[in-house]
Amino acid sequence: MDFPEYKYVDHALGHVNKRNNVVDQLPDCTGKTDCYRSVFRFTKEYLNYCEKNKSVGGYSGPCFCDWMPIDIDDENLDIAYKKTKDVIGILEIDYDISVEHLFFSGAKGFHVLLPSRMFGLIPSEKLPGVMKNMAAEMFGELHDGAIYDINRLLRLNNTINSKSGKHKISISIQEFNEGINKILELATKPQPVKSPSLYDCVTNDQLNELYKKWMSNESKPKSKTTTDWQKIRDGVGEGERNKYACSLAGICKTGNFNKDTTFNVLSGWNNGNDPPLEDSELISIIDNLYKKEDKNDLENKVFPIWSIYDEYQEFVRSGKKVNIGVPKMDERIRGIRPGQVLTIMGYTGNFKSALLQWILRHYTQYS
């Protein structure tokens, strides 16, 4: 165990609300219903805090985690399955990581675990926020970021979800690729853990750089500029007319409106101003804005050679990947997507035609 002083966890047995039970060793819960543990590990300070306050709520001290969990769920399990495929694809393509720690949650989603040693994580009170930011940068809206709250509980493996009657289970990539029906069949009973030790891995340079970036606060989410729609709707006074005219014209330009359409939109808005701007002023604002657009458009027509890689990454993430239906081969390739060319080479009598027929059948069934 890395950082053995961080050995205390909260857990709940029988219901997620039956928590605030901090222990240094979890009981065996195999086959039991609705059992959970905290995502993070803590020092004895966590135990003392819980005993003093009768709750772990509000604790904000240092913590550690053996893995960064990626929580993927949806009310529609088919959608959760497709999201998980996308997460696995991102890890394979962007980070050269083969997913080895994969779990079905027992109901409506999946958990992918990335060992902390891949990132080089160390204990910190900042760790929950850092993990949340890393996951957001890596996976966007494919995952549920609430899993990184410091006191968040995670369902224990091989325990039963009372809502579905299914177990949370470890599944291999091969079993995952066989589809939802196979996974649900496996989840009717406990399954052995089908992954190597969380400590049997090396640091991934990309993940380590990502971790260092967020730990040092080198990058922060940009504050989103908001538009005061009430002032655009109701009109403004003399001191704000130009500001909001530029803002509204910018919105039109972003929407690919031509200059005439933008002028008509601004004219309608301008009628509500007190007093309204002269038409010549509106035309001047639009002309200046669209001159900048023309210049930027010209510059954007020059594409650097490395942009091809960016386009390829976007293509890979498109969510249209279909496995060919041969598990041993699916482990080693990235699936088939629209627009790709598949070449099969082999000697006469090596079942090339049969293989292609099987692939075509599988593709038409799952694409």
N, C-alpha and C positions, 0 to 999 in steps of 0.2 A: 504494500500500500504506500503510495506517495503521500508525504506529509501526514504521518500517522497520528500526530496530535489533533488533526482534524478528523475525528472519528465519531462525532455525535451527529445524529440525524433525528428529525421528527418523523413520526409515522402515525398512520390511522388504520384501524382494523374494523371492518364491517360497514364503514361509511366514511366518505371523505371528510365529514364534519367531526368525526371522532379523533381529532388530532390533538396537538399539544402534549405528546408523549415522547419526550426526548430520551433516546437511548444510545448506547455505544455499540450495541449489537442487535440486529434485527432478528425476530423469531422466524422460523420457517412457516411460510404462509401458502405453500403449494396447495392448490385445490380449494382454497378458501375464497370468500367473496368480498369484493371491493376493499382491497388492501393497498396501501400507498406508503411511500416514503418521500422525504424531501429530496429535491434534485441536488441540492448542495450539501456538503459536509461542513461541520463547524468544530471549533474548540470547546472546551468545557465552559467557556464564557456563555455559550448558547444555552447550555443546561441551566446554569445559574440564572440567566435572564428569564427562562421559562418558569423556573421554580418561584422566582420573586414576583413575576407578573401574572402567573397562572396562564400564560399564553406566550407564543413566540411572535405574535403580531407586533410590528414596530421595530423588530431587531434589525440592526443595520451594520453589524460588525463584519470582520473578515470571514471569508468562506472559501471553499474549494469544491471542485467537481471533478470526478474521474473521467467525465465525457461531456461534450457539448451535445445536448439532445436537440434534434430537429423534429418538432411536433407538427404533423401534417394531418388535418382532419377536415371532414365536410359531412353535412347531413346525408349527402349522396356518396356512398362508398366508392362508386365508380369514379367520381370526380377526385376523391382522395387518392385513389389508386393512380390515376393519371398524374396528379400533382407529385406523387412520390416518384413516379418514373422520371419526371422532369428534374426533381432534386438529385436523383441518382445520376442522371445525365450531366447535370452541371458539375457534380463532383468528379465525374470521369473526365469530362472534356476540359473544364477550366482548371482543375486542381490535380489531375492525374491520380485520383483516389478511387480505388475499388471499394464499394460499400461492403463491409463484412459484418456490421452490427445492425441488423434490421429486425424490427418487431412489429407485429400486428397488435393494435391496442385492445382488441377484443370487441370493438364496436364499429366506430366510424372513421378509423384512421390508422396511421403508421408512425413509428418512431425510428428515426435513423440516429445512431449514436456515433459521434466522432471522438475518439480517444483524446484526452487532454494533452497527452504527450505529443500529438501531432502539431499542436499549437505552441507547446512549451509553456502551458499555463502554470501560474503560481498563485498561492492564496492572496486574496485582496478583498477589501470591502467594495471595490469597483467592479469585481468580476461579473456579477449579474448584468450590469449595464453594458459592460464590454462585450459579453457574449450576445446580448440582444442586438447590439449594433453590428457585430460581425455577421450574425445570421441575416439581418436585414439587408446588408450589403451583398451577401452571397446569394440569397434566395428570394428577396423581395417579398411579394405577397403569397408565395407558395406555402409558407409556414405560419404557425401561430406563435407570435413573440411573447405571449403571456407566460410561456413555460419558463422564462428566465427571471420571473419575480423571485426575490430571494427566499421566500417561504413556500414557493410552489411545490405541490406534491405531484408525484408521478406514480401511476399504477405499477404495482410489482409484477414481475414476470410470473407466468403460470398461475395467476389468480383469476377469478371469474368476474366478469362484468355483469352485474345484476340486471342491467337493462337488456342485454342481448343473450345472456346465458353462455357466452363464449369466453374462452380464456385469452388473456394477453399471452402471446407466444413469440418465441424466437423463430424466424424463418430465414432460409437461405435465399440467395438471389435466384437460384434455380426454381425454388418453390414459388417465389414471388412472380417469376415470369410465367408460371403455369396458370396464373389468373386468380380471380377472387374466389371462385367456387372451390378451388383447391385449398386456398388459405382458410376459408370458413370451415372446410372439412377438417383440416388440421387443428383448428381452434376448439374443437369439441372436447379436447383433453389436453393435459399438459404436454409440452414438448421439450426435448433436450435443447440446451443452448447450442446454436449452430454457428458459432463464431469463435475466433481465437481470443486469447486474453486481451483485455484492454491495454495491458502494458506491453504487449508484443507488437510494437510499432516504432517508427522513427519519426523525428520531427519533419514536417512538410514545410519547406521554405516559404511557400506562398502563404500558408496559414499562419506561420510564425510572424511574417511581416505584417499581416492583417492584424494580428493580436497586438504587436508592438505599436502599430499606428493608433489603435483605439485606446490602448493603455496610456499613451502619451498625449492623448487628446489633440493629435496633429490635425485631425479632420473632424469637423462637427457637422451635423445635418444643417443644411442651409435653411434659413428662415424663409418661409413661403410668403411671397408678396401677395397680399389680398386686395381685391378691388371693392371699393365702397359702392355696391350696387344701388343702394338707396339714393345716393347723390346722382348717379347716372339716370336713375328712373325719374326722380323728382326735379332734377335741375339744380344748378348752383348759382352763387352770387358772383359778383365781378372779380373777386380775388382768386377764384378757383377755376374759372372757365377754361383757361389754356391747359392747365394741368389735367383736367378730366377729359378735355378734347383729345389730348395726346394719348391718354390711357385708353379711351374708347377706340381711337383710330388704330392703336397698337393691337387691340383685341381683334378688330376687323382684319388687319393685315395677317395676323396669325391664323385667322380662319380662311385665308386665301381669297378674301374679297378683293375685287378690282377697285380702282380709284373712284369710279362713278358710284358704285354701290356703297363704298365707305362714306362718300360725301352725302348720300341720301340718308344713311344711318345717323351721321353727325348732325345733319340738318334737322331731323326729327327730334333728336335729343336737345339741340340748341334752342328749339322753340320753347322749352320749359325753363330756360335760364332767365335770370333777371339782373341786368338786361342781356339779351342774346348777343353772341359774337357776330361780327360782319361775315358774310359769306366769303369774302376775300381772305379773311383770317383762317377760316376753316380750310380753304383750298391751299393756303400756304403751309398749314400744319400737315396736311395729307401729302403734299408734294415733297416736303422735306423728309417725311417718314418713308415714303416709297422710293426716294432716291437712295436712301441707305439700304433698303431692301434689294434694289437692283445691284448695288455694289456687292453686297453679301452673297447674292445669288451667283454672281460671276465667280467669286472666290470659291464658292462651294462646289463649282463644277469640276474643280481639280481634285481628284481622289488619290490619296497616297496609297501605295501598294499594300501597306499593312491593313488597310480598311477591308480588304478581301477576307482577312482572318476574322474581323469583327462580324462581317456578314455571315461567315460560315458558322460562327458561334451562335448567332441569332437563329440561323437555320436549324442547328442541332437542338436548340432549346424550344423549337416550335411546338413541341408536344404531339407531333404527328408520327413519332417513331413507332414502328411495329416490329416486334421480334419475329424471327423466321420460323419459330416453332420447334427448333432443335436445341434443347437446353445447353449442350456442350458448345455449340457454335454461338449461341446467344451470349454466353459468358465472355466471349472474346471479340465481339463486334458491337457496333453502336446501333444496330437495327437498320431498317429500311425506311426511307422517307420519300415522298413524292419528288420526282425530278432526278433521283439517283439512278445510276446504271449498275446493274448487277451482272457480273461475269462469272460463269461457272466453267472451270477447266478440269479435264480429267480424261483418262483413257476410255476407249470404247468399252461398254459393258459395266461401267462404274456407277450406274444409276443416276446419271446427271439429269435425265428427263424426269425420272420419278421424284428426285429432290426438288426440281423446279416446280413440278405440279404440287408438291406438298407446300412449298413456300407460297405459291400463288393462292392456294386454298386458305392458308393461314392468314395471308395478307388481306384477302377479300373479306375474311370473317372478322378481323379485328381492326381494320383501318377505318 
